[in-house]
Amino acid sequence: MSNHLIAPSILAANYGHLDKDFEMLNASKADWVHVDVMDGIFVPNISFGQMLVKQMAKVSKLPLDVHLMICDPERYVDSFKECGADTITFHIEATNHAHRLIQHLKSIGVNAGVALNPQTNVDTLDDVLEDLDMVCLMSVNPGFGGQKFIYRTLDKIRKLKAKIIERNLNVKIEIDGGVGLQNAEAILKAGADVLVAGSSVFKSENPPLTIERLKAIEINNFDI
């Protein structure tokens, strides 16, 4: 039985009426709202800053899953926590002090996540896996929405899931990029716990129904 979470990515929403999109999400089967923060340096795009995240927190009834695709994440995690982030995920490639930053996130009372770019091996997490609440595996190259899912990610999910089970850890695996109804079942069977869905939700004819269908997928066993 699957009890996975759905985290629609607000990056794919219509910024002209974000309030309506949040009303839709609040009334949907979604579990979290995924918020991609981009600085134009770590990734080739710029998105939301603290002020907009603060406004999102005021209208969202769902926890904010804030994904920092930025350089020097140490400098900004406190301000995003103050703006309403419930989970903060930073990129392992963006800091030399991942362990210290994870401990700091725990100390300020947010769930601690680490994200890996497509080319980064899950073995890089071996020394910090016990300390994490979540690992976000990027299944596209970060920076832009609407990209195609990199199917090599399924092998990474299986490998990471095996490590988590072997060490008896309570660490969620989140998949971000190119996720939709066409591949969600395969992703969940590989061992994922959280599906980030952007374009596949907001560009669909019926976003609440798409979320409901993603949430309703049942997986009885993993194929690791």
LINFEN-V458361 format. One record per residue. N is the residue number from 1. PHI is phi in whole degrees, -180 to 180 (999 if undefined). Layout:
# LINFEN-V458361
n = (N,N)
phi = (PHI,PHI)
This chain:
# LINFEN-V458361
n = (1,2,3,4,5,6,7,8,9,10,11,12,13,14,15,16,17,18,19,20,21,22,23,24,25,26,27,28,29,30,31,32,33,34,35,36,37,38,39,40,41,42,43,44,45,46,47,48,49,50,51,52,53,54,55,56,57,58,59,60,61,62,63,64,65,66,67,68,69,70,71,72,73,74,75,76,77,78,79,80,81,82,83,84,85,86,87,88,89,90,91,92,93,94,95,96,97,98,99,100,101,102,103,104,105,106,107,108,109,110,111,112,113,114,115,116,117,118,119,120,121,122,123,124,125,126,127,128,129,130,131,132,133,134,135,136,137,138,139,140,141,142,143,144,145,146,147,148,149,150,151,152,153,154,155,156,157,158,159,160,161,162,163,164,165,166,167,168,169,170,171,172,173,174,175,176,177,178,179,180,181,182,183,184,185,186,187,188,189,190,191,192,193,194,195,196,197,198,199,200,201,202,203,204,205,206,207,208,209,210,211,212,213,214,215,216,217,218,219,220,221,222,223,224)
phi = (999,-95,-128,-71,-109,-113,-125,-58,-90,-68,-58,-92,-76,-93,-69,-74,-145,-60,-61,-69,-67,-71,-59,-62,-64,-60,-93,-93,-87,-65,-102,-133,-115,-89,-122,-88,-104,-123,-107,76,-118,-65,-129,-83,-162,-124,-129,-95,-115,-62,-63,-71,-62,-62,-68,-61,-63,-72,-104,-87,-91,-102,-61,-94,-100,-92,-108,-87,-97,-140,-77,50,-60,-56,-74,-122,-62,-62,-69,-71,-61,-64,-82,120,-67,-97,-124,-124,-115,-119,-87,-60,-77,-98,-147,-93,-130,-60,-61,-62,-70,-61,-63,-67,-59,-61,-69,-96,86,-118,-69,-103,-125,-124,-107,-121,-69,-55,-88,-90,-75,-66,-62,-64,-92,-53,-87,-126,-58,-61,-90,-91,-95,-157,-119,-103,-93,-74,-106,-143,-75,-66,138,-140,-81,79,-86,-84,-61,-90,-71,-60,-60,-60,-65,-66,-61,-60,-65,-68,-61,-62,-63,-64,-67,-60,-96,54,-104,-106,-123,-81,-108,-108,-115,-129,127,71,-88,-159,-63,-73,-133,-60,-64,-63,-65,-68,-64,-71,127,-72,-116,-131,-107,-91,-129,-107,-59,-65,-91,-74,-95,-80,-67,-138,-54,-61,-68,-61,-61,-61,-69,-64,-70,-81,-63,-112,-122,-89,-156,-85,-103,-79)
